[in-house]
Amino acid sequence: MSLQGLNDQQMVDLIGAQETDLVFDSFSIELAHATGMTLLERGKQQSLPIAIDVTRSGQCLFHAALAGATPDNAQWIQRKMRVVQRFGHSSLYMGALCRVKGVSLEEKYLLPDNEFAPHGGAFPVTLKGSGIIGSVTVSGLPQIDDHELVVSVLEQHLSTRM
């Protein structure tokens, strides 16, 4: 289901369900590379100006940028990833949650917006029985599009592993 047109509370509910559903039994370096390559191929096919990052346990396992991506996209990736690392939720979830509560991330948690970006595109990599061990992040599109691209690739990889 697309997030386009949903209000913030509906977004929080749907993204929360995505986070509950998209859980891996394992997340190897090979799977990190495959996830990154799938994002890269989709980006090339659709001529998307994106940067891509797959990080596990603080280690960048895949990073790429396509034509049209800028150095700012790498900074956005870092800021979005920090949101996932700090809160254990996708960056879009945290942005929508803050809007529901009527307060910015900076106001509520005293986190500088030049280091934390509660905008769509970073999604937690969660292992069954272990919790969050990393993130998959895209930057370069409108935030809902960034989020939906990442989620669609994670869904694809999980469906082929079942």
Salt bridges, closest charged atoms under 4 A:
ASP8 OD1 - ARG99 NE 3.04
GLU19 OE1 - HIS89 ND1 2.54
ASP25 OD1 - LYS128 NZ 3.09
ASP53 OD2 - HIS63 ND1 3.06
ASP146 OD2 - LYS80 NZ 2.93
